[in-house]
Amino acid sequence: MRILITGIAGFVGANLAATLLRRGKAVAGIDDLSRGAIRNLDPVRRHANFTFEVADLSDIDAYRRALGKLHAGNPVKEVWHLAASSDIPAGVRDPGVDLRDTFMTTFNTLALMKEFGIPVIAFASSSAVYGDLGERRLTEDAGPLLPISNYGAMKLASEAAISAAVESGLERAFLFRFPNVVGVPATHGVIFDLVRKLAANPEKLDVLGDGTQRKGYLHVEELVDAMLFIREHADQRLNYFNVGPDDEGATVRFIAEEVVRQVSPAARIAYGRGDKGWPGDVPRFAYSTSKLSALGWRPKMSSGQAISMAVKQIAEQEARH
Amino acid sequence: MRILITGIAGFVGANLAATLLRRGKAVAGIDDLSRGAIRNLDPVRRHANFTFEVADLSDIDAYRRALGKLHAGNPVKEVWHLAASSDIPAGVRDPGVDLRDTFMTTFNTLALMKEFGIPVIAFASSSAVYGDLGERRLTEDAGPLLPISNYGAMKLASEAAISAAVESGLERAFLFRFPNVVGVPATHGVIFDLVRKLAANPEKLDVLGDGTQRKGYLHVEELVDAMLFIREHADQRLNYFNVGPDDEGATVRFIAEEVVRQVSPAARIAYGRGDKGWPGDVPRFAYSTSKLSALGWRPKMSSGQAISMAVKQIAEQEARH
């Protein structure tokens, strides 16, 4: 059997593919290479158990052709659906971006799973489904779910469509609500942005917002480990888990200082105003991971440690390019 | 200023239009007449303050043309978005139905409100967004939101898209989570189905499920009154309310017996098995309307009274056709 990863050339997809192959699984991938990059697959492309097709998943006919090729011979038995727009501000400017890349890719995935008889989906959801619930402890059962970005809205829409599909025949589903995830190959995110800015101007680092935004950060290697742990141990038909660090998170100020320390220690940091980096940004939240702890998984790194490691890796990545 | 009602030729739309006109408002309507019927607008069509266009709201170009005509001269300042598929089983069979008719109509409404500068939306959401939370008390802040029908999923997706739109510029929004609504002009629903069945066979009434499903029922006249009350009194930018009766609801058995009593007293009732009428049906739930009570609105009728009145009205409606 083969496991299909959509968005495989993206940040999380590339890491998941490498881990699954290391664990002896056969991996098929689809990506439209619009945000992901083919070089992210360099570590896995020549693996005997790896196959890959380029297709736009929001175009169901293109998706069906690609899946048909990958399915032939060694059938796909499970889909890890990671493809989505990762550009939250772009979706705030134009809701069509997340409709197409974040929601319709999910809708088409479910439709084709039914056509091809694929029984299991694992889905990269997001803490953005919670919207801005202030200081409330965000357990998986928190409500109301009123997202403040189209990205969050279309992740929630995807969860809802998957939930309905489980009721009408899909065998099992796993929803992972990601926090901020850091590591390489980095394609976006606050560390990536700050490292690039500092490379362009080593004297001064401009930061969006006042630096007080506090969020949990998980390293991508831990994220992949947690998802595979949940896949193995959660036993409901529909399983939904917050995945994140079990600390209070780290501030943007901490990240900025860590980037400066590792990349250009003499640089001056200039903060903006307000506690939102952009419209649709959630300034802070208290993410509960007690459901995941109870299942038996805990991260090894704190948010701060994950950030420090990711700054180092991203700085090296950017120095190579 | 004009108020636009989408899905105006449907059950709730036709009632809302009549009430708004009675209260001195100018009303514009759009409907594709796929489920609604033009005869539902007979009571309002000749009113001086009423205008109407036929258009498929899932087709944004057709929708834009219709809205452009209605907007000209007397601008639309508020949209009551009621258009949706009302056929839950159809959406379970084919998720494309609710994608197109329940979600894309909302997505397009938001896009065109931005284009035309319309600042306020009122949206007919549904208790189906809650999925099946068992016996838990469903306040508006209940979670998780894991719908078990595509109808519920696409209503939740619509709420999410509206919530994100409020964050990025939409002035105000009102989300009404409907319970089962009864009354005339009836086009679907359990009473309508049972009255039609009994008209076809006055000896025997076959009921889906074992009759123990218990839900809250609100008469459409009370629903319209409650929505307009919320529109007037709720003061957040994003307002979300359960709208329903404040009792424990009524069983399908009660409805079946009431239909038999009023339509064909000698008929025998034959129940099916299980507590779900169809896949995607939520067997029972405890709907809290305390937020609405706290705002100052309470229904005059119980679920049972609403059903009795609706059975009478629907039997008369069907006798006329």
Interface residues (C-beta under 8 A of the other chain):
Chain A: V92 P95 G96 L99 F103 F107 L110 A111 V129 G131 E140 D141 A142 G143 P144 L145 L146 P147 I148 S149 N150 G152 A153 M154 L156 A157 E159 A160 A161 S163 A164 A165 E167 S168 L238 Y240 P279 G280
Chain B: V92 P95 G96 L99 F103 F107 L110 A111 V129 G131 E140 D141 A142 G143 P144 L145 L146 P147 I148 S149 N150 G152 A153 M154 L156 A157 E159 A160 A161 S163 A164 A165 E167 S168 L238 Y240 P279 G280
